[in-house]
Structure formats: C-alpha cells, structure tokens
Amino acid sequence: MTNAGPAETGRRREGSRRPLLAALLAVCYAVAALGALTTGDAGETYDALDRPAWAPPGWLFGPVWTVLYGSIAVAAWLVIRKPHGPTRSAMVWWSVQLLLNLAWSPVFFAAGEYGLAFLDICLVALAVTIALFARHRRAAALLLVPYALWVAFAAALNFSIWLANT
C-alpha cells in the first residue's frame, strides 16, 4: 500500500468537487429551461407589448441569462466548497431567490400578470443571498452582482411595461 502524495490528494479533492459544480449548474440551467417551457411564446408576447424606448431587443435575454445562470451556480459552488461557517441559511436564500426567478417567467409571460411579476422580482431575496455569500466568500458575492444589476434593470423594465400595458 502506498500513500498518496500532496499533489495526488489535491487532485482527488478537486475531482470530488466537480460533481457538485456540475449539479449546481444543472439546477440553474434546469430553472432556465423550466422558465422557458412555462412562458408560452415569450418572444411574441414581448414584441407585442408597449415597451419603453430603452427596452432591449428580445434576442438579448437568452445570452444574458445563460451567462448569469452560470455565475449563479459558480457562486453557490464557491460558498459550499470553502465555507466559513455553516452555509445552510445562505443556501436556503440562494434557493429562494432561484425559485422566485423561476416563478417570474410564467407569471409575466404566460399569465400576463405584470404587477404580480413585478412583486416577484423583489430584490430582497437576492440582496440577502449576496450578503450571506459575502460572509463565506467575497468572490461568490461579487459573482452575483451582475445578476443583481440585471434583475434591477429587469424590475425597472417590468414596472414600465406594467404601467404601459394596464
């Protein structure tokens, strides 16, 4: 029997973390897919709405969300991978904000409930997640900042659409 050296131990430890990252990416992209499946024809709906002049074209949302969902997963992975204390509350809030994110698409697009969708965007869950992630890993919190900025922009857009279409 031979003892593994430090390099071998490090490779094994790193290899055991990859399935966790893959699982978190799968969860985030499953949320994206479920949201897309529950929207009906989101592109057609978006095009038919009265939107402010500063509204982005519909094609932009897919690429932006693809990158953001990846960063949401990596942020969670960083927190779980090297925690500074218990991660339960941070991961509960991460899950809550992800579920609210999932709920938004069908509420806005399929149900046409723009006011309720605006309430769903509420940035409180995301802000709490960022604050809790910062306690564990600053990099994890910073990875969520572009997401928070995009969601704040989406909230303003949602509010404008709500006012213009009711």
Secondary structure, 3 states (H helix, E strand, C coil): CCCCCHHHHHHHHHHHHHHHHHHHHHHHHHHHHHHHHCCCCHHHHHHHCCCCCCCCCHHHHHHHHHHHHHHHHHHHHHHHHCCCCCCHHHHHHHHHHHHHHHHHHHHHHHCCCHHHHHHHHCCHHHHHHHHHHHHHCHHHHHHCHHHHHHHHHHHHHHHHHHHHCC
